[in-house]
Amino acid sequence: MKTMTSEPLTGADQEFLDGLVVSQRGRPGALLGILEKAQERHPRKYLPRETLEYIAARTDTPLARVHSVVTFYALFNLEPQGQNTICICRGTACHTRGSRGLLETLMFKLGFHDSSEEMADKTSMNTSDGKFTVRTVACFGQCALAPVVEVNHAVYGHMNEQTLERELDHLGREKAKQ
Ligand code: FES
C-alpha cells in the first residue's frame, strides 16, 4: 500500500463528511464524489489517512477499496500539495519534444536535488516551503500540443524553457506579494 499522511479529523471535518455521505447516498459514483469533495475542501488539497478511514466506515466500503480508488485516479493526492502545482507530461510525444529538459529546468529552479529519473519514480514532490508541487503524468491526451505542461490547472501547449521560467518567476512574484 502507498504511504498515507496522517492528520486527525476535527469535529467540523466529521460533520462535513457526514453531510457528504448523506448527500451522495445512492448516487452512481458516490464514493468518487465524496472523495473528490473531501479533497477539494482540504486547504492542502489531499486526503489524509483518517479521512479515508472515516469515509470507508461511513459508506460501509472496505478501506482497501477506498485506497484502490484514490491510487487509481491521478486527481487524488495522498500527500499535502503545494500552493502551486506544476505538472509535466512524460508521455512519448512530449518526451521526444523535450519534456525531460523542462522537468530538469523546473527541478533545478525549485532546488530539488533528485535527478529527473528519480522524479519519474516518485511522480510527485513538494518544495520544503510548501509553495510548489511538481508532478508528472503519463499523458494529458493532448499530444498534438507536445510538450504539454499544466500550471495550476491551466494547460500550456508547445511549452519551452523560457516560457516555463517566466511562469515560475510570475508565481514566485505572486507569492512574494501575499
Ligand atoms: S504525450 Fe504528452 S500529452 Fe500525450
Residues whose N, C-alpha, C, O or C-beta is under 5 A from the ligand:
A	BS01	FES	C89 G91 T92 A93 C94 A138 C139 F140 G141 Q142 C143 V148
